Amino acid sequence: MGTGQLPIWGRTRNPAGPSFKSFAAFFKSVPKGKPFCFWFGSHDPHRAYVKGSGVKSGLKIENVSVPPYLPDTPEVRSDILDYYFAVQRFDREVERCLSCWKRLGN
């Protein structure tokens, strides 16, 4: 159960604050020169991954580092690569937030 399921936790409002459609919308609501906290929640890199998305993105299956507790098979390598792709997507989302912050004035 995620924090987004407020009634399950007996809450009527999100303890992280109100939702915004984008970081830019949030940042425009912050008074100039005041400190702020922005909780960025993403679906990445959580499951379910799109099977084969890592390979389709151009990542190389031979570059996957398989932990010793997992079998080193093409299926496992592909699954890990899908995770890598989700992590990269998350990184791009964070970079968009940081770029917006720099552009709008930090």
N, CA, C and O atoms as a GROMACS GRO file, in nm:
protein
  424
    1MET      N    1   0.084  -0.118   0.000
    1MET     CA    2   0.000   0.000   0.000
    1MET      C    3   0.088   0.124   0.000
    1MET      O    4   0.172   0.142   0.088
    2GLY      N    5   0.068   0.206  -0.098
    2GLY     CA    6   0.148   0.327  -0.109
    2GLY      C    7   0.090   0.442  -0.029
    2GLY      O    8  -0.021   0.435   0.023
    3THR      N    9   0.167   0.548  -0.020
    3THR     CA   10   0.123   0.666   0.054
    3THR      C   11   0.007   0.734  -0.016
    3THR      O   12  -0.064   0.815   0.046
    4GLY      N   13  -0.015   0.703  -0.144
    4GLY     CA   14  -0.124   0.765  -0.219
    4GLY      C   15  -0.261   0.709  -0.183
    4GLY      O   16  -0.362   0.763  -0.228
    5GLN      N   17  -0.266   0.604  -0.103
    5GLN     CA   18  -0.393   0.543  -0.064
    5GLN      C   19  -0.432   0.592   0.074
    5GLN      O   20  -0.432   0.517   0.171
    6LEU      N   21  -0.465   0.719   0.079
    6LEU     CA   22  -0.486   0.786   0.207
    6LEU      C   23  -0.597   0.727   0.294
    6LEU      O   24  -0.576   0.711   0.414
    7PRO      N   25  -0.715   0.693   0.239
    7PRO     CA   26  -0.820   0.639   0.327
    7PRO      C   27  -0.779   0.511   0.399
    7PRO      O   28  -0.822   0.486   0.511
    8ILE      N   29  -0.696   0.430   0.334
    8ILE     CA   30  -0.650   0.306   0.398
    8ILE      C   31  -0.573   0.337   0.525
    8ILE      O   32  -0.579   0.262   0.623
    9TRP      N   33  -0.500   0.447   0.524
    9TRP     CA   34  -0.420   0.487   0.640
    9TRP      C   35  -0.497   0.578   0.735
    9TRP      O   36  -0.440   0.629   0.832
   10GLY      N   37  -0.626   0.601   0.707
   10GLY     CA   38  -0.708   0.683   0.796
   10GLY      C   39  -0.684   0.832   0.780
   10GLY      O   40  -0.710   0.909   0.872
   11ARG      N   41  -0.633   0.872   0.664
   11ARG     CA   42  -0.602   1.013   0.641
   11ARG      C   43  -0.701   1.073   0.540
   11ARG      O   44  -0.747   1.005   0.448
   12THR      N   45  -0.732   1.199   0.558
   12THR     CA   46  -0.818   1.269   0.462
   12THR      C   47  -0.738   1.362   0.373
   12THR      O   48  -0.787   1.407   0.269
   13ARG      N   49  -0.613   1.392   0.413
   13ARG     CA   50  -0.526   1.474   0.330
   13ARG      C   51  -0.387   1.412   0.327
   13ARG      O   52  -0.347   1.341   0.419
   14ASN      N   53  -0.316   1.440   0.222
   14ASN     CA   54  -0.182   1.385   0.204
   14ASN      C   55  -0.084   1.457   0.296
   14ASN      O   56  -0.071   1.579   0.287
   15PRO      N   57  -0.014   1.384   0.384
   15PRO     CA   58   0.080   1.450   0.474
   15PRO      C   59   0.199   1.512   0.400
   15PRO      O   60   0.271   1.595   0.456
   16ALA      N   61   0.220   1.474   0.274
   16ALA     CA   62   0.328   1.533   0.194
   16ALA      C   63   0.287   1.667   0.134
   16ALA      O   64   0.370   1.737   0.077
   17GLY      N   65   0.161   1.702   0.147
   17GLY     CA   66   0.114   1.829   0.092
   17GLY      C   67   0.026   1.809  -0.030
   17GLY      O   68  -0.002   1.695  -0.069
   18PRO      N   69  -0.018   1.919  -0.090
   18PRO     CA   70  -0.107   1.908  -0.207
   18PRO      C   71  -0.033   1.856  -0.330
   18PRO      O   72   0.090   1.865  -0.338
   19SER      N   73  -0.108   1.802  -0.424
   19SER     CA   74  -0.052   1.754  -0.550
   19SER      C   75  -0.044   1.867  -0.651
   19SER      O   76  -0.125   1.959  -0.650
   20PHE      N   77   0.055   1.858  -0.738
   20PHE     CA   78   0.072   1.954  -0.847
   20PHE      C   79   0.090   1.876  -0.976
   20PHE      O   80   0.144   1.765  -0.976
   21LYS      N   81   0.046   1.933  -1.086
   21LYS     CA   82   0.058   1.866  -1.216
   21LYS      C   83   0.203   1.859  -1.263
   21LYS      O   84   0.237   1.772  -1.343
   22SER      N   85   0.287   1.949  -1.214
   22SER     CA   86   0.427   1.952  -1.257
   22SER      C   87   0.510   2.023  -1.150
   22SER      O   88   0.457   2.090  -1.062
   23PHE      N   89   0.642   2.005  -1.162
   23PHE     CA   90   0.730   2.077  -1.072
   23PHE      C   91   0.720   2.226  -1.097
   23PHE      O   92   0.723   2.305  -1.003
   24ALA      N   93   0.706   2.267  -1.224
   24ALA     CA   94   0.694   2.409  -1.256
   24ALA      C   95   0.572   2.470  -1.188
   24ALA      O   96   0.580   2.581  -1.135
   25ALA      N   97   0.460   2.399  -1.189
   25ALA     CA   98   0.340   2.450  -1.122
   25ALA      C   99   0.364   2.465  -0.972
   25ALA      O  100   0.323   2.564  -0.911
   26PHE      N  101   0.430   2.366  -0.913
   26PHE     CA  102   0.462   2.375  -0.771
   26PHE      C  103   0.554   2.493  -0.744
   26PHE      O  104   0.527   2.576  -0.657
   27PHE      N  105   0.663   2.502  -0.821
   27PHE     CA  106   0.765   2.602  -0.794
   27PHE      C  107   0.709   2.744  -0.808
   27PHE      O  108   0.750   2.834  -0.735
   28LYS      N  109   0.617   2.763  -0.899
   28LYS     CA  110   0.555   2.895  -0.915
   28LYS      C  111   0.471   2.933  -0.794
   28LYS      O  112   0.443   3.051  -0.772
   29SER      N  113   0.431   2.834  -0.714
   29SER     CA  114   0.350   2.863  -0.595
   29SER      C  115   0.436   2.895  -0.472
   29SER      O  116   0.385   2.939  -0.370
   30VAL      N  117   0.568   2.872  -0.483
   30VAL     CA  118   0.659   2.896  -0.370
   30VAL      C  119   0.696   3.044  -0.366
   30VAL      O  120   0.742   3.098  -0.466
   31PRO      N  121   0.678   3.111  -0.252
   31PRO     CA  122   0.719   3.251  -0.242
   31PRO      C  123   0.868   3.267  -0.270
   31PRO      O  124   0.950   3.188  -0.221
   32LYS      N  125   0.903   3.367  -0.347
   32LYS     CA  126   1.042   3.393  -0.385
   32LYS      C  127   1.131   3.403  -0.261
   32LYS      O  128   1.099   3.473  -0.165
   33GLY      N  129   1.243   3.331  -0.265
   33GLY     CA  130   1.339   3.338  -0.156
   33GLY      C  131   1.305   3.254  -0.034
   33GLY      O  132   1.379   3.257   0.064
   34LYS      N  133   1.195   3.180  -0.039
   34LYS     CA  134   1.155   3.098   0.075
   34LYS      C  135   1.200   2.953   0.054
   34LYS      O  136   1.201   2.904  -0.059
   35PRO      N  137   1.236   2.884   0.161
   35PRO     CA  138   1.271   2.742   0.148
   35PRO      C  139   1.148   2.660   0.110
   35PRO      O  140   1.035   2.701   0.135
   36PHE      N  141   1.172   2.546   0.050
   36PHE     CA  142   1.061   2.460   0.012
   36PHE      C  143   1.104   2.314   0.016
   36PHE      O  144   1.223   2.282   0.018
   37CYS      N  145   1.006   2.228   0.017
   37CYS     CA  146   1.028   2.085   0.007
   37CYS      C  147   0.934   2.033  -0.100
   37CYS      O  148   0.813   2.057  -0.094
   38PHE      N  149   0.987   1.962  -0.196
   38PHE     CA  150   0.907   1.902  -0.303
   38PHE      C  151   0.928   1.753  -0.299
   38PHE      O  152   1.041   1.706  -0.313
   39TRP      N  153   0.822   1.678  -0.281
   39TRP     CA  154   0.829   1.533  -0.279
   39TRP      C  155   0.796   1.485  -0.419
   39TRP      O  156   0.681   1.492  -0.463
   40PHE      N  157   0.897   1.436  -0.488
   40PHE     CA  158   0.877   1.387  -0.624
   40PHE      C  159   0.851   1.237  -0.619
   40PHE      O  160   0.939   1.158  -0.584
   41GLY      N  161   0.729   1.198  -0.653
   41GLY     CA  162   0.692   1.056  -0.656
   41GLY      C  163   0.682   1.011  -0.801
   41GLY      O  164   0.619   1.078  -0.883
   42SER      N  165   0.743   0.900  -0.830
   42SER     CA  166   0.744   0.848  -0.966
   42SER      C  167   0.703   0.701  -0.965
   42SER      O  168   0.716   0.632  -0.863
   43HIS      N  169   0.656   0.655  -1.078
   43HIS     CA  170   0.627   0.513  -1.093
   43HIS      C  171   0.755   0.436  -1.123
   43HIS      O  172   0.758   0.313  -1.110
   44ASP      N  173   0.859   0.505  -1.162
   44ASP     CA  174   0.988   0.441  -1.192
   44ASP      C  175   1.075   0.445  -1.069
   44ASP      O  176   1.064   0.539  -0.991
   45PRO      N  177   1.162   0.350  -1.048
   45PRO     CA  178   1.180   0.227  -1.126
   45PRO      C  179   1.107   0.107  -1.066
   45PRO      O  180   1.168   0.002  -1.046
   46HIS      N  181   0.982   0.121  -1.037
   46HIS     CA  182   0.905   0.012  -0.977
   46HIS      C  183   0.850  -0.083  -1.083
   46HIS      O  184   0.831  -0.045  -1.198
   47ARG      N  185   0.826  -0.204  -1.043
   47ARG     CA  186   0.761  -0.300  -1.132
   47ARG      C  187   0.616  -0.258  -1.149
   47ARG      O  188   0.564  -0.191  -1.060
   48ALA      N  189   0.552  -0.291  -1.252
   48ALA     CA  190   0.588  -0.386  -1.356
   48ALA      C  191   0.662  -0.313  -1.469
   48ALA      O  192   0.618  -0.209  -1.518
   49TYR      N  193   0.775  -0.371  -1.509
   49TYR     CA  194   0.850  -0.317  -1.621
   49TYR      C  195   0.786  -0.366  -1.751
   49TYR      O  196   0.722  -0.471  -1.755
   50VAL      N  197   0.804  -0.288  -1.855
   50VAL     CA  198   0.760  -0.334  -1.986
   50VAL      C  199   0.866  -0.431  -2.037
   50VAL      O  200   0.981  -0.393  -2.059
   51LYS      N  201   0.826  -0.556  -2.055
   51LYS     CA  202   0.920  -0.660  -2.095
   51LYS      C  203   0.988  -0.622  -2.227
   51LYS      O  204   0.922  -0.591  -2.326
   52GLY      N  205   1.121  -0.624  -2.226
   52GLY     CA  206   1.198  -0.593  -2.345
   52GLY      C  207   1.225  -0.445  -2.365
   52GLY      O  208   1.287  -0.406  -2.464
   53SER      N  209   1.179  -0.361  -2.273
   53SER     CA  210   1.198  -0.216  -2.290
   53SER      C  211   1.344  -0.175  -2.285
   53SER      O  212   1.384  -0.080  -2.353
   54GLY      N  213   1.424  -0.244  -2.207
   54GLY     CA  214   1.567  -0.213  -2.199
   54GLY      C  215   1.637  -0.238  -2.330
   54GLY      O  216   1.714  -0.153  -2.377
   55VAL      N  217   1.612  -0.353  -2.390
   55VAL     CA  218   1.673  -0.387  -2.519
   55VAL      C  219   1.623  -0.290  -2.627
   55VAL      O  220   1.702  -0.241  -2.708
   56LYS      N  221   1.492  -0.263  -2.628
   56LYS     CA  222   1.435  -0.172  -2.729
   56LYS      C  223   1.493  -0.032  -2.718
   56LYS      O  224   1.499   0.041  -2.818
   57SER      N  225   1.535   0.007  -2.598
   57SER     CA  226   1.589   0.142  -2.579
   57SER      C  227   1.733   0.154  -2.629
   57SER      O  228   1.787   0.264  -2.639
   58GLY      N  229   1.793   0.040  -2.661
   58GLY     CA  230   1.931   0.043  -2.710
   58GLY      C  231   2.034   0.000  -2.607
   58GLY      O  232   2.153  -0.006  -2.638
   59LEU      N  233   1.990  -0.030  -2.485
   59LEU     CA  234   2.084  -0.080  -2.384
   59LEU      C  235   2.130  -0.219  -2.425
   59LEU      O  236   2.055  -0.294  -2.488
   60LYS      N  237   2.252  -0.254  -2.388
   60LYS     CA  238   2.313  -0.380  -2.431
   60LYS      C  239   2.304  -0.486  -2.321
   60LYS      O  240   2.348  -0.463  -2.208
   61ILE      N  241   2.248  -0.599  -2.355
   61ILE     CA  242   2.230  -0.707  -2.258
   61ILE      C  243   2.362  -0.760  -2.205
   61ILE      O  244   2.368  -0.810  -2.093
   62GLU      N  245   2.469  -0.749  -2.284
   62GLU     CA  246   2.600  -0.798  -2.239
   62GLU      C  247   2.662  -0.706  -2.134
   62GLU      O  248   2.759  -0.745  -2.068
   63ASN      N  249   2.608  -0.587  -2.116
   63ASN     CA  250   2.659  -0.493  -2.014
   63ASN      C  251   2.592  -0.509  -1.879
   63ASN      O  252   2.625  -0.437  -1.784
   64VAL      N  253   2.497  -0.600  -1.868
   64VAL     CA  254   2.424  -0.621  -1.743
   64VAL      C  255   2.514  -0.691  -1.642
   64VAL      O  256   2.583  -0.787  -1.675
   65SER      N  257   2.511  -0.642  -1.520
   65SER     CA  258   2.583  -0.706  -1.410
   65SER      C  259   2.480  -0.788  -1.330
   65SER      O  260   2.394  -0.732  -1.263
   66VAL      N  261   2.490  -0.919  -1.339
   66VAL     CA  262   2.395  -1.007  -1.271
   66VAL      C  263   2.446  -1.038  -1.130
   66VAL      O  264   2.557  -1.089  -1.114
   67PRO      N  265   2.367  -1.006  -1.027
   67PRO     CA  266   2.409  -1.038  -0.890
   67PRO      C  267   2.430  -1.190  -0.874
   67PRO      O  268   2.361  -1.268  -0.940
   68PRO      N  269   2.523  -1.230  -0.788
   68PRO     CA  270   2.554  -1.373  -0.775
   68PRO      C  271   2.439  -1.460  -0.726
   68PRO      O  272   2.442  -1.582  -0.743
   69TYR      N  273   2.338  -1.401  -0.664
   69TYR     CA  274   2.225  -1.479  -0.613
   69TYR      C  275   2.117  -1.504  -0.718
   69TYR      O  276   2.018  -1.571  -0.690
   70LEU      N  277   2.136  -1.450  -0.841
   70LEU     CA  278   2.042  -1.474  -0.950
   70LEU      C  279   2.109  -1.559  -1.058
   70LEU      O  280   2.230  -1.552  -1.077
   71PRO      N  281   2.030  -1.639  -1.128
   71PRO     CA  282   2.088  -1.716  -1.238
   71PRO      C  283   2.122  -1.623  -1.355
   71PRO      O  284   2.046  -1.533  -1.388
   72ASP      N  285   2.236  -1.646  -1.416
   72ASP     CA  286   2.279  -1.564  -1.529
   72ASP      C  287   2.221  -1.623  -1.657
   72ASP      O  288   2.286  -1.700  -1.728
   73THR      N  289   2.097  -1.584  -1.684
   73THR     CA  290   2.026  -1.633  -1.804
   73THR      C  291   1.983  -1.512  -1.887
   73THR      O  292   1.978  -1.400  -1.836
   74PRO      N  293   1.952  -1.534  -2.015
   74PRO     CA  294   1.905  -1.423  -2.098
   74PRO      C  295   1.779  -1.357  -2.041
   74PRO      O  296   1.763  -1.235  -2.051
   75GLU      N  297   1.690  -1.435  -1.981
   75GLU     CA  298   1.566  -1.380  -1.925
   75GLU      C  299   1.595  -1.288  -1.807
   75GLU      O  300   1.538  -1.179  -1.796
   76VAL      N  301   1.686  -1.332  -1.720
   76VAL     CA  302   1.723  -1.250  -1.603
   76VAL      C  303   1.796  -1.125  -1.650
   76VAL      O  304   1.768  -1.016  -1.600
   77ARG      N  305   1.888  -1.138  -1.743
   77ARG     CA  306   1.961  -1.022  -1.796
   77ARG      C  307   1.864  -0.921  -1.858
   77ARG      O  308   1.879  -0.801  -1.838
   78SER      N  309   1.767  -0.970  -1.931
   78SER     CA  310   1.670  -0.880  -1.994
   78SER      C  311   1.586  -0.808  -1.889
   78SER      O  312   1.557  -0.689  -1.904
   79ASP      N  313   1.546  -0.880  -1.784
   79ASP     CA  314   1.467  -0.820  -1.676
   79ASP      C  315   1.548  -0.710  -1.606
   79ASP      O  316   1.496  -0.602  -1.577
   80ILE      N  317   1.675  -0.738  -1.579
   80ILE     CA  318   1.761  -0.638  -1.516
   80ILE      C  319   1.778  -0.518  -1.608
   80ILE      O  320   1.781  -0.404  -1.562
   81LEU      N  321   1.791  -0.543  -1.737
   81LEU     CA  322   1.804  -0.434  -1.834
   81LEU      C  323   1.677  -0.348  -1.837
   81LEU      O  324   1.685  -0.226  -1.852
   82ASP      N  325   1.562  -0.411  -1.823
   82ASP     CA  326   1.436  -0.334  -1.814
   82ASP      C  327   1.438  -0.244  -1.691
   82ASP      O  328   1.390  -0.131  -1.696
   83TYR      N  329   1.494  -0.295  -1.581
   83TYR     CA  330   1.510  -0.214  -1.460
   83TYR      C  331   1.604  -0.097  -1.486
   83TYR      O  332   1.574   0.017  -1.448
   84TYR      N  333   1.718  -0.123  -1.549
   84TYR     CA  334   1.812  -0.015  -1.584
   84TYR      C  335   1.741   0.095  -1.662
   84TYR      O  336   1.760   0.214  -1.636
   85PHE      N  337   1.659   0.053  -1.759
   85PHE     CA  338   1.586   0.150  -1.842
   85PHE      C  339   1.491   0.234  -1.756
   85PHE      O  340   1.481   0.355  -1.776
   86ALA      N  341   1.422   0.170  -1.661
   86ALA     CA  342   1.331   0.243  -1.572
   86ALA      C  343   1.408   0.341  -1.485
   86ALA      O  344   1.360   0.451  -1.459
   87VAL      N  345   1.526   0.303  -1.439
   87VAL     CA  346   1.610   0.392  -1.359
   87VAL      C  347   1.652   0.513  -1.442
   87VAL      O  348   1.650   0.626  -1.393
   88GLN      N  349   1.689   0.490  -1.567
   88GLN     CA  350   1.728   0.601  -1.654
   88GLN      C  351   1.611   0.696  -1.678
   88GLN      O  352   1.629   0.817  -1.683
   89ARG      N  353   1.491   0.639  -1.693
   89ARG     CA  354   1.372   0.723  -1.711
   89ARG      C  355   1.349   0.810  -1.587
   89ARG      O  356   1.318   0.928  -1.599
   90PHE      N  357   1.364   0.750  -1.468
   90PHE     CA  358   1.351   0.824  -1.344
   90PHE      C  359   1.455   0.937  -1.338
   90PHE      O  360   1.422   1.050  -1.302
   91ASP      N  361   1.578   0.906  -1.374
   91ASP     CA  362   1.684   1.007  -1.374
   91ASP      C  363   1.648   1.124  -1.466
   91ASP      O  364   1.674   1.239  -1.431
   92ARG      N  365   1.590   1.096  -1.581
   92ARG     CA  366   1.550   1.204  -1.672
   92ARG      C  367   1.439   1.289  -1.611
   92ARG      O  368   1.438   1.411  -1.629
   93GLU      N  369   1.346   1.226  -1.539
   93GLU     CA  370   1.240   1.302  -1.474
   93GLU      C  371   1.297   1.395  -1.368
   93GLU      O  372   1.257   1.511  -1.358
   94VAL      N  373   1.390   1.346  -1.289
   94VAL     CA  374   1.454   1.429  -1.187
   94VAL      C  375   1.531   1.543  -1.253
   94VAL      O  376   1.526   1.657  -1.206
   95GLU      N  377   1.601   1.513  -1.362
   95GLU     CA  378   1.675   1.618  -1.434
   95GLU      C  379   1.581   1.726  -1.485
   95GLU      O  380   1.616   1.844  -1.482
   96ARG      N  381   1.462   1.688  -1.531
   96ARG     CA  382   1.364   1.790  -1.576
   96ARG      C  383   1.323   1.880  -1.460
   96ARG      O  384   1.309   2.001  -1.478
   97CYS      N  385   1.304   1.823  -1.342
   97CYS     CA  386   1.271   1.905  -1.224
   97CYS      C  387   1.385   2.001  -1.192
   97CYS      O  388   1.362   2.120  -1.168
   98LEU      N  389   1.508   1.950  -1.191
   98LEU     CA  390   1.623   2.035  -1.159
   98LEU      C  391   1.644   2.144  -1.264
   98LEU      O  392   1.677   2.258  -1.230
   99SER      N  393   1.624   2.110  -1.390
   99SER     CA  394   1.639   2.210  -1.497
   99SER      C  395   1.534   2.319  -1.484
   99SER      O  396   1.562   2.437  -1.505
  100CYS      N  397   1.413   2.279  -1.449
  100CYS     CA  398   1.306   2.376  -1.428
  100CYS      C  399   1.340   2.468  -1.312
  100CYS      O  400   1.322   2.590  -1.321
  101TRP      N  401   1.390   2.412  -1.204
  101TRP     CA  402   1.430   2.490  -1.086
  101TRP      C  403   1.536   2.592  -1.125
  101TRP      O  404   1.529   2.708  -1.085
  102LYS      N  405   1.636   2.549  -1.202
  102LYS     CA  406   1.741   2.640  -1.245
  102LYS      C  407   1.687   2.749  -1.338
  102LYS      O  408   1.725   2.865  -1.328
  103ARG      N  409   1.598   2.710  -1.428
  103ARG     CA  410   1.542   2.803  -1.525
  103ARG      C  411   1.452   2.908  -1.458
  103ARG      O  412   1.456   3.026  -1.494
  104LEU      N  413   1.372   2.865  -1.361
  104LEU     CA  414   1.277   2.957  -1.297
  104LEU      C  415   1.341   3.040  -1.186
  104LEU      O  416   1.282   3.135  -1.136
  105GLY      N  417   1.462   3.001  -1.148
  105GLY     CA  418   1.532   3.078  -1.046
  105GLY      C  419   1.541   3.006  -0.915
  105GLY      O  420   1.441   2.978  -0.850
  106ASN      N  421   1.664   2.977  -0.876
  106ASN     CA  422   1.684   2.908  -0.749
  106ASN      C  423   1.726   3.009  -0.649
  106ASN      O  424   1.749   2.976  -0.533
   0.00000   0.00000   0.00000
